[in-house]
Amino acid sequence: MTDEQKQFEDLEQRLHGRKTEYDTIAVPDAAVQQSVQTGIRQAARRRKSRVRWYMSSISAAAIILLFTGCIRVSPAFASFVEQWPGMEGIVSMIRQDKGLQMAIDQSLLQKVGITDEHDGASVTIDGIITDESRMVIFYTMKGMKDPEKGEYDIDLLDGNGDNLPVAFGYSSPKPTSDENVYENMIDVVFTDEATPPDELSVVFKTRGKANPGEWKVTLPVDKNLTKGMKRVLPVNQTLTVDGQRIDVKQATLYPTRLVLDVTFDPKNTKKVFGLSDLQLVDEQGRAWRTDTTMGGDDERSIYFESMYFSIPKKLTLQGAGLAALDKEELEISVDLTTNKIEGGPNNLKLLGHNKVKEKDVVMHFSIMNSKESSYGLSFTNIEDSTGKTFDIKEAGWSPSGEHGDGEAWITVENGNSAKGKLTMEIYSYPVQIRSPFSLEIPLDN
């Protein structure tokens, strides 16, 4: 066995060891993942200047557990790990994303290695991968107090110190083989007309007031690494799923992801919240996953793994059906005094509500026949009898609640000040309509 072969074999053994660690973590149904999806959709619809979603350390395990099968590493991928000892756990997360691994194989990783250190703790931005659609930031924490508990917030700033108009997600960092060293990545989505900045600052802030702290790393962004790497594939075809028309406009291929733009026909009798179990399948049977949908109303962008550096000969969009409701069932009214609900679908029940910190109101719902759903319950256009509007502060979803059905909960910010009944419109609903479909995506090879 050559030294190079032994190096790869040792690396694969370490990666398998990290995978085994994650396999032993208990993961609750995908409730947190749904909270993330809900938050993205609502924020995108409101067009806020900055959107952030946060995943707990448990949800990080849910993401990692998507990684399956035998781990094989290319020389470029192995080099990426060997440059930064102790990052095998991050590699395990990347390895499930075929597009990101191929981007690393093509030397699109910008190595950074900039650290902010004070008070015996440090944060290092190890490297970034970015194109016009997505940025992934890899970082390491040393000497931080209880980073696994999620006691840190992250801000992303441009060269002027302003918040980037992006959505981004991150989980609590995981420990490495080195004592008191943690690692993770930040996944950034460039929404609307946002593009990567020339200069980026990543700010880590402690949440608690008892031990305030802030670490800031500023770095240049090398956009030339992926300059001009964008390919638009016109589709312009219409799907009919359960009688609902869905126009598939185009697929845009970037090094880090594929973006599929779809429009739900406004004349549809149902409000379509999303398509179920979507995947792109090539001529070899390889499936390219999707995990995020952005947009609002009837226009959506659906994100898949990228096959930019491995263009298939044939590509087919496959799905199991959709999540939808009849449009006359979208509006509901909730009486917070009597805990009664009016309107909405028959299988939606209000379990009750309680006040939080004398300002917010938490409402709990059950949804029958929703255990297999990948969508959660969310609302928009919330207002009381005086016309005062309210926002959702937090939302959560569990496909299997205490009562045997799916359960959801939402926190209405300052809901305790509401007068009379609260009316709201259902924005996402977790009941699936099974209606398998497929559509070939034309490729101009």
N, C-alpha and C positions, 0 to 999 in steps of 0.2 A: 504493500500500500504506500503510495507516495505521500509526501508531507501535505500536498494540496488536498488529496482525497481524505486524509485523516482530519484536516481542518474542517472540511465540509461535514464529515461524519460527526465530529464533536459538536459542531453547531447544531445539526439536526437533533442530536440527543438533548441539547440544552433547550431547544424549542419544544420538543416533545415533553420535557419536564415542566415547562411553563404551562403548556396546554393542559397537562394533567392537573396542575394546581387549579386552573380556572374551571375545569370540568367538575370539581368537587364543590363549587359555590352554588348554593341554592338560588334559583331565579324565580321571582314571582310573576307568573303568567305573562308578562309583557305589558303590565299596566303602565310602567314608567315610560316605556317607549311610546305608548299611545299618547301620554301626556305631552311628550315632546312634539309629536305630529300635530296634535290639537293646537298647541301654542304657536307653532310655525304658521299654520293656516290662518289663525285669527290675526296674528300680528301682520302677516303679509297683506291681509285684506284691509287692515286699518292704515297701511302705508306709513307706519311709524318710521322715524329716522334711523332707529337702531332696534334690532330684534335680537334677543338672546334666549336660548333655551339651555337648561341645565339638567344633567342626568346624574343620578346617584351612583355610588360605587356598585350597587347591586345591578343597576341597568348596564353598567360597563361589562359586567359578567355576561349579561344577556347578549350583548353585542359580540363579545369574544366567543361565546358558545356557538355562534353561527359558523365558526371555523371548524371544518371537519376534514377527515381524510388524511392521507400521508403528506407530511411536510417535505417538499422538495425545494431547494434553494439554488438559484443561479449564481454564478461567480460574482456578478455585480451586486446581487442582493446580499450575498455573504460579505462582500467588501463593505457594504453599508453598515452591517452589524459590527464587523470587526473594527471599524473606525471608532465606534462608540461602544466600548465594553459596557455590559450590563443592560443593554436595550433589547434583549431577547423578547421581553414581554410586549413591547411596542411592536416588534416585528410580527409577533403572533397576531396582533390586531390588524396589521397591514396585510398580512398574508391572505386574509379572507377576501380582500379587495383585489381582484385580478388587475384592474386598471392601474391602481397605485403601484403594485409591484412592477408592472411593465414600465411605468414612468420612471421608477428607480433604476430598472435595468437599462433604460435609455439615458441615464446620467442627468435626469432632470431635477434631482434633489440639490437644493442650494444649502451647502453646509454653512452654519452660522457660528455656533460656539461662543456666544456672548453671554456674560454672566453679570447679574446684580447681586451683590453679597453684602449683608450687614446684620448685626445682632446675632451672629453665629448661624445664620441661615442664608441660603442662596437659591436663585432660580436661574437656570441656563436655557436659552433657546438653542437647541442643538441643530435644527435645520428646518427648512420649509420646502414644500412643493406647491407651486401655484400656476394657474392659467387664468383665462378670462372668466371662468365659471366657479372655480373652487380654489381654496387654499387650505393646506393641512400643515399645522405647526407642531413640531415635536419639541417637548421640553422635559427638563429634569429638575426636581426639587431636592435640596439637601438641607437637613437640619430643621425642617419646618415642623411645627407642632400639629400633630394629628391631621395630616393631609388627607387621610382616608375618610375622615368624617365629613369632608366637603365643606370645611370652614373657610373656604377661599372663594372670592369672586374674581372674575377676569374681565378686563376692559381691553378693547382693541382700538387704538387711536391712529390717526393719520399724521402726516408731518406737521400739521398745524395744531395738533393736540385735540382734534375733534373726533368724536366717536365715528367709527366706520359705519356706513349705512348697510350693514350686512346682518345675516343670521348666522349664529355660530353655536356649536354644541361642544360640551366637554364633560367628562366623567371625573369622579374622584381618582387621583393618581394611584397607581398600584406599586407596592414595594418591589425592589429589585433584589438581586442576590447580595448587593452591598448594603450594609446596615445603615439605616436612616437615609436611604436614597430612594426617591420615588420618580416615576416617569408616566407620561401620558401624551395625548395629542389633542389639539383643538381643530375641529372641522368647521371650516368657514364656507358659507354659501354667498356668492355675490348676486344679490337680487336686483331686479329692475335694471337700471343703467350703471350700477356700481361696478368699478373695476379695481384691480389690485393697486394699492398706493405705491408711490416711489419709496416712501419711508414708513415703516410700521413700528409702533410701540405696543408691547404686550405688558399689561399691568396686572399684577396679582395683589389682591387686597384681602386682609383678614376680615371676617364678618363680625367677630365679637369686639365689643368696645373695651374689654378688659386688657387685651394685649394687641393694640392696634399695630399694624405693620403694612408696608407697601413695598413691592419690588417691581421695578420697571426696566425692561430691556428694549432698547431701540436699535433697529437694524435696517439696512437698505434692502430693498426687494429687487432681485434680479429678474425683471420681466422678460429679458431677452432669451432666457432658457426655453420659453414656450411661445415666443413671438411668432405670430402667423400660423400657429397650430390650432386651426379651427376648420371643421368641415361640415357643411350643411347638406343634409340629405332630404330633398323634398319628398313628401309622402302623398299628401292631398287625397286621402281616401276616407270613406265613412264606414263606421261600424254601427250595427244595430244590435243592441244588447237589451233583452227584455222589453223590446219595443221602443227603447230610447236611443236616439241618434247621437253618435259621438264622432266628431270630425278630427282625424289625426292629421295635423298640419305638416310637421316636419320633425326630423331628428337632427340635433346638432351635436357633433362629436368633438370632444376636447380630450387632451391627454389624461385628465383625471376623472372624467365622467361623460356619459351620454345623456343629453337632455331631450325628452320627447314632449312636444307641445301639442296639447289636445284642447278641443272646445266642445262643451256640451250644448246641444241645440237648445236655445231659449224656448222653443215651442214644445219641448218634451213635457209629458204629463207628470213626470217625477223630477224631484230635485236630486241630481246625482252628486253624491259626496266623494266618490272615488271608485276606482276599479280594483277588483280583488285578485290577489295572488298573481300579480303581474311578473312576467319575466320575458327576456329576449333569448331566443334559442337559435343557435347557428346550425349549419349543416352537419356538424359532428355531434350534435346533441348537447353541447355545452350551454349552460344557462347563465345568463348575466342578470344579476339581481337588481332590484330596486328597493330603496329604503326611505325615500323622502319625496313628498309632493309639495310644491309651492304654488301659490296663486290664490285667486278668490273668485267668487261668483261662478261663471261658467267657463273660465279659462284656467288651465292648469299646466304646469311644467312638471314632468315626472322624471326623476333622476335615476339612472342606471349606472352600473359599473361600465368603465370605458373599455372598448376594444380598438382604440385608436391605432395601436401598434400591432394589431392582429386582426385586420379586416376580414370578416367572414365572406364566404362566397354566397351565403344565403342567410337571411336574418328574419325570424318570425316573432311577432308579438303575440304572446299567449296570456290568457286570463281566465279566471274561474267564474266571473260574474261582476256584480257591482253592489255598492252600498247606496241605497236610494230610498226616498219617501215620496208619497203623493204630495203634491205641492199644497193641497188644502190641509195637510196635517202638520205643517211646519210651525205654526204659531201656537204657543201655549201661554196660559196665564196661571200664576202661582199666588195663592193667598197665604202670606207668611204667618197670619194669625191663626188660621184653621188648618194649615198644612194641606190644603186641597189644591188639586191641579185640574185645570180645564183645558180641553183641546188636546192636540197632539195625537200620536198613534195610540192604539188601544193597549199595547204592551209596555208602555212607559208609565211607571208608577213613582210617585213621590214618597220617599220613606220618612222624610222629616227634615228639619233644619235646626241649627244651633248657632248662636252668635259667638264671634271670635274677637277678643280684645275690644269689645264694646263698639266696634265699628263695622266689621265685615260679617257677612252671613254665609254659612256653608249649607248647601242643599245636597241631599243624598237621594239618588234615584236608583230604581231597579229596572232592568230591561229584559223581558223574557225572550228566550230563543236567540240569544246573542253570544253564546259561549265561544263560537268559532270565529268571531269577528276580529279583524285586525284594526278596526276603527273604533273610536270612542265617542262619547257624547259631548258636544259643545254647543254653545249658544252665541248669538250675536243680537244686536239691536235691542238691548235690555233697557227698559224704562219703567217708571212707576206711573201711578194714576195722574200725577201732575205733569208728566212729560219729561221729568228729570232722567237723564241717561246714566247708565252704570257700566263698568267694565268688569270682566272676569279677571281676577287676580291669579288664581291657580285652578287647575282642572286635573282630574285623575280618572282612571278607568281600570277596572278589573273584570276580566271575562267570567270569573267564578267568584261571586260574593258569598256572604254568610247565608243568604236566603236561597242559594242554589242557582240564581240567575246572574247575569252580568250586572255589575253595580258601578255607578259613576257618582262623582261628587264635584261640585264647583264652588269656588269661593267668590262671592260677589263683593267687590271692593266697596267699602262704605255702604253696604247693603242695609245696615241697621237704620239708615236715615230715610229709607224708602217709605213713601206714603201710599197706602192702599195696596192693590195688587201689582205684582211685577209681571209685565208681559215680555216675552222673548221669542226669538226665532231660532229654530234648530239649525245649526250650521254643520254639524257632523253627527251621524247616527250609526250605531253598531250592528244593525241587522243586515245580513248579507242576502242578496238574491242570486241564487245559483243559476248561471247561464253561461256556460263555457264559450269562448270565442278565440279566434286566431286571425292574424292579419300579417301578410308578408310585407316587410319593409324593403323597398327597392334600394339596391346598392349599385352604384356606378363604378365598378372596379376597372 
